[in-house]
Amino acid sequence: MMGTPRIMRRTRTRTALVAGAAALCLSITACGGDSEGGGSLSAPGPEALEDLDSTVQVEFWHSMDSTNGQVLNGLIDEFNAEHEGRIKVTGSFQGDYDTTLAQHRAAIQQGNTANIVQIYDLGTQFMIDSGQTVPAQSFVDKDGYDTGPIEDALLNYFTVDGELRSFPFNNSTPLMYINKDAFEEAGLDPEQPPKDLAGIREYAEALTVRGANGQVERYGFGAAVYGWFIEQFMARAAVPYCDSGNGREGRATEVLFDDPNVVELVEWWQGMIDDELAAPLGRGTDDAQAAFTAGRAAMTLESTGAMGGFLEQSGFEVGAGYFPLIHADDPAGSIIGGASLWINGAGHSDAETRASWEFVQFLLTPAAQSKWHAGTGYLSVNTEGYNGPEASERAAEYPQFSVAADQLANSETNINTAGCMMGVMSEARVAAEEAWEAALVTDTTAADALSAGTDKVSRKIEEYNASVG
């Protein structure tokens, strides 16, 4: 039975709330630090759970609701049953990713953080700068924990300055989705979706259908103007998103999404819309998803998190392929999305911190990851999880899900595919979207719009960097 019967809904930050408030928090004596409430930022050993007088309580803040929340609660219950009398994990839904991060910032200032918090990828630099968490690497080193089975691309993203900073958990990667029925009607091979922009245009010309009045009834292509896609296209072209080695060799001072490759991408997009080969869908991911499932766009771009909903809601056979390249000879690669788990040390006892690590280890086991992947559609962080009974059954029923794992497995792990690390990534993504959209709906050229967008972000980066010293 498919575990994700609805299309993933994504909340997208439209304001400076996250980065601005993060900078404010950091300016207030680093949001507290570990000196005021005790707690170590080094991993305690297993002895921390010896001679316990009572059950260790672990509070876990997360952003998983609906089906995903149900699957997570099931895993929490399983862990608690296995550790009855010693450890009890209580999951607490905080809202969407932005809300959870805001709640965590407030908790830092109040000196009352949860033991474990799930933070989305764009919050990684803030979490490092806040100085509240025990680096994941500390647990790995303390226990000699084997990260070998963990997906390399995920380790690559969450490793900063040579140290794993958090544990990947609910992660995804974008794909190309196709209407296989439309492909066959157009005489195209649905097992060979286009691989680059030129290919998409060629296929779109065959897939676009016009009625007797000349109006488009089905566009060949249609996807949201979503900033994450720019990050993907840049990584696949081996172009860093920000300077200083994508913010991993030093503090980033500017974003680079005005690169000629991105200018070409936006100009191509505009040409597709002008020629009525692509649906003009704007920035709404919900609108783009609906256009695909309704058959109004024969090809689209979306996260693996949308696949379950596509399969359930589409009145046609859905196919999946790798996220496209700008040019056929681009080196490829893939940046992940989603969130990771951070264990707070400041203000918490060694027993709580160790118990939190025991729970995270449980979530990363092949058995837990098989259930997680099968129930939610997220990647199996532990690659051995794909061999589990739940994941194997899902793969047999829906082979499209293997495309995501294959794309990551074939992705190079380097600075470009690691993604940009900076404190205002949420604002950068929105600025990229705004610039992209401006080039599509105004007389502003793609080059000018993207240049203006990067200038806007540079000022925000300067403010953030100044706030953290």
N, C-alpha and C positions, 0 to 999 in steps of 0.2 A: 504494500500500500504506500502511495506516495506521501511523504511527510510534510510537504510544503504546498498546500493547495491554494495558496494565494500569492500574488506577485509581491515581491519585497517593496515596501514603501520606504523611501529614503528622505530623511529630514536634512535639508541643506541650508546652512547658515547664510543669511542674507545681510547680516550686519557685522559690526566690529565687536560684538559682544564678547565672543570667546577670547580672542587674542587681547583685546583691550583690557578686559577684566583680569586676564591672566597676568598681564604686565603690571596692573595695579597691585594684584596680590603679591607678586614677586618683589615689588618695591617696598613692601611692609616687612622688613627684616626677613626676607626669603620665606614669607608665609609661616614663620614660626620656627622651622628647623627641628632638630631632635633634642635640643637642649632643654626645652620647656616641658615636659611631660614624659621624659625618659624614652627608653626604647633605643635599640641599636639598629644601625643600618648595615650590619653584617649578619650573615645567615647563621642562626644557631644550629647546633647539632641535634641528633635524635635524643640526647640526654635531657633536652628541655621538656620532653614529654614523659619523663620517668617520675615515679612517686607522686602522681597527681592526686590532689585531694578532692577534685571535682571535675566535671566535664568541661573541657576547654571550649569556649564559645567563639565561633568565627563568623563575623558579619561580612557578607559578600554583596556589594552593590553592582548592579548590572543594568543593561538596557535591552534585555531580551523579553519580548512580550509575545502574546498569541502562541502560535505553534512552537516557535523557538523557545519561548519561556516555559512551555509545558515540557519540552524535551530536557531543558536545563534543570527544571525542578525534579524530573525523574532521576537525573544523574546525582543531584544533591541528596535525594532520598536514599539512593543506593549507597552512596558514600557513608551517610549517617548510620545506616543499618549495619554496615561493615565495621564502624568505629563507635558503636553504641557504648556509652559510659565513658568514652575518652574524648571524642571530638564531636561537636555538633555544628554544622554549617547552616546558617540562615540566609537564604537569598532574599534580596530586597530590590525590586524593580524601581529604578529612579526616574525613568522617562527615557527620551531619546538620547543619543550620544552627547549632544550639546548640553542637555539638561544634567546628565550625569556628571559631566566635567564641571559644570557650574556648581553642582551640589558638592562635589569633591573640593573645589576651591574654597567654598564657604566652610566646609568641615575642617580644612587645614587652618583657616584663620581662627576657628573656634577650638582647635585642639581636640577634635573628636572625629577622626577619620575612621572609615570602615577598615577592616583588616585586609580585604581584597577589593579592588575596584577595577572594573572593565572600562578601558579608555580607548577611544577610536584612534586610528593611525595618526590623524592630524594633531592629536594632543601629545604626541611622544616627546617633543622637545620641552614642552611645559612641564611634563611629569619629571623629566630629568632635572630641569632647573629648580623645581620646587624643593628638592632635597629631602623628600619624605619617605622614599621607598627603598627597600633593600634590592639592589640590582639582581636581576635574575642570575647573572654570572656568579654571584656570591653563593647561591644555592647549588649551582652546577659544580663549582669548585669544591665546596664543602663536602658534598656527597659523592663526588666523582660521577655525577649524573651523565648518562650517555645521551647526547643530543643527536647522535647519528641518524636515528629514524625520523627526526623532525625535518620537515620540508626545507631544503636549502634556501629557497627564495624567501621564506618567512624569517629564517634566522638572519638572512642578509639584511632584511629591512629593519629588524628590531635590534641589530647589533650596532652600537655607536662607540667610537673610540676603542674598538677591539673588544668590547664587552657586551654580552647579551643583556639588555636592560629590562625587558619584560618578556612574558611568555605568550607566544601567539596562541589564539584560541578560535575566535570566529572570524575566519578570513576567507576572502573571495578574490576573484580576478575577472576582468571583463572579457567577454567573448563576442563573436558575431553570431547572431541568430538568423535563421532563414526559414522561409515558408517553402517546404520541400514540394508541396503540391504545385505552387506557382512556378517553381523551377522546372518541374517536369512539363507543365503546360507550355513553357517557353522554350522547351528543347534544351534545357541546361542540366548538367549533371549535379544533383543535389548533394552528392558525396564529395564534390569538389567546389566548395564556396570560394569566392574571390579572395585573394591574399593581399591586395594592395589597393590604393585609391583608383588607379587606372582600371584595375579589374572590376572594382565595384561599379564604376561608371559604365563599363562595357556590359556587365550583367544587368544593370539598371535599365539600360536602353531596351533590352529584351524583355524585362519584367514589367515595365510600365505599361499600363493598359488605359486607353482612352475610350470614352463612350462615343455614341453617334454624334453628339454635340461637340465633341472635341475636348470635353472636360475629363480630367484625370480621375479614373475610378480606382486605380491602384498605382501607387508610386513604387518604383523599384527599390527605393531606400528611404529610410526615415529614422533618425535618432535624435536624442535630446542634445542640446548645447550644454554639455556637462563638463565642468572643469577637470574632473578625474580623467576624462578621455584625452585631454591635452597632455596630461602627465604620462599617460600610456603611450601615446604616439611619440612623444619625445624620448622616452626610455627605449622604445623599439628602434628609434633612429640613432641611438647612442648619443643623445644630447642631454646634458644635465639640466635639471629644472631650475637650479639656483647655483650661485658661485661657491667658491671654497669647497670644491669637490662634493657638490650637492649638500653643502652644510655639514659634511662629515670629516673635513680636514681643518675645520675652523668655523667660526660663526659666519653664516651666510649674510651678505650685505645687499644682494640684489637677486631678483628672479630673472630668468632668461627666456620666458615664453614669447618674447618678440623675435625669437630665432627664425631665420629664413624658412626652416622646415615647417614651423607653425604658421607662418604667413602663407606658405603654399597650401597648407591644409585648409585654412579658413577661406582662401580664394577658391579652392576646389569645391568646398561646401557651398559657397555662394553660387558658383557656376551650376552645380547640381540643382539648386533651388530655382535659379533663373530659367533653366532648361526643363523644368517640371519633371525632373527625374528623382528628386528628393522632396519629401513632404516638409514644409516649413513649420516645424514643431516647437521651436523655441526652447526655453530652459526647463520646461516641465517634464520630468522623467515619467510621471504618471501618464501624461498625454502621449508620450512616445511609446510606452508600453501598450497603451490602449490601441494606438494606431496599428501596432504589429499584430496583436491578438485579434483585432477586427478584420485583418486582411487588407488594410489600407496601405501598408508598407511591407514589401516582400523581404526586406533585409533590415536589420537593426543592430545596434550595439547596446549591450547591457551587461550587468554583473551576473556571475554565476548564481547569485542570490535570487535572481528573477526567474531562473529556469523552471522551478517547480510550478510557478504560476503560469508561465507560458505553456507548459505541457498540459496543464489542467484546463486552461481557459481558451485555448486556440481551437478553432474548428478545422484545423488542418494539421498535417504532420510537421512537427518542428525539428529543424536540424541545427547543429551548432558547429562552429569553426573557430579557428584561432582569431584573436583580435587582429585587425588588418595592419599592414605597414603603410607608411607614406609612399615609399619606393620599394620596388621588388627586391632591390639589393641591400636594403637596410638590415643590420645585423640581428634584429629582433631582441626579445627580452620581455619581461613582464613585471609590473609593479603590483603588489598586493593591495587589497583594501580590507576594511573590517577593523577589528579591535584586538587588543591583547590584555593580559591580566597582570596587574601590578600589586605587589604585596607591600603594604605600608609597614614600616618598622618604627617610625617616630611615634611615641605615645602608646606603644603596644609591648606586652611582655614577650619574652623569648618563647614561652609556651604557645602563645597565640600566633606568633610569627611562624614557628615550626609547624603548628597545626595547619596554618594556611598553606604552607608549602606541601604538606601531605595531601591536601585536597587538590592543589594544582597538579601534583604528580598523577593523581588519580584521573583527572580530566584529560591528561595527555597520554594515557595508556591506549594501546590499540583497541581494547574492548570498548572503552568509553568513546573513543573517536569514531569507531564504527557506528555506534548508535547516534552520535552527534551528526555525523555526515549524512546518514540515511534519513534521520528525522528532520534535518533542517536544510540540507543542500549545501551547507558550507563545506569548504575543503576539509579533508582529514589532515589535521596538523601533523599527526604521526602517520607517516606514509604506510605503516603496517596496518593501520586501521582499515584501509581499503580491502584487506583480505578477510575482515571480519564477516560474520554471517549476515548482519543487517546491511552492511555496505555492499556485499557481494550480491545480495538479492536485489537491491536497488539498481546496481549496475546492469544486472541481467535484464531488468524490466525497462530501464531507461539508460541506454548506452551513451546518450548525449553527455551524461555527467562525467564521463571519463575524459572528455575533451579538455576540461579545465585542468585536471591533474596532469595530463600530457603536456599542455602548454607550459605549466610551471616547471615540469621536469626538464623540458627542452629549453628553458630560459637560462641565459647566462646570468651569473651572479657577480655583479660589479657595482661600481659607484652609481652608474646611471640607473640600473634596475633596483638599487637600494632605495631610491626615492629621496626627495629633498627633506632635510631635517632643519626646521627652523620654527620659531615660536609663533609665527603668524601664517602658518600654512592654510588655515581655514579662510583667512582673508585673501590669501593669494589665489586660492581656488575660485572664490567668488569674483575677484577682479579679473581673472582670466575669462570666466564666463561672460562677464559684463562687456569686456573688450570684444570677445568673439561675437556676441549678440549685436553690439554696436556696428560692427563691420557688415553684418547681415541686413540690418534694418535701417541704417542711416547711410549718408553719403560718405562717411569716414572710410578711408581705405583700411584694409586689413593691417598693413604695416603701421599706420598711424594709430589705429585703435589699440593694437597690442603694445606699442611703445608707450602710449599713455597709461595703459594698465600696469606695465612694469614700473613706471615712475611712481605711480600711486602706492604700489606695494613697497617700494624701496623706502619710502618715508615711514611706513609702518614698521618695517624691519628695524630702521634706525631707532625708533621710539622703544621698541621691545628690547633691543640689545642694550640700550642705555639703562633700561630698568633693571636688568639683571647684572649689570656691571661688566 
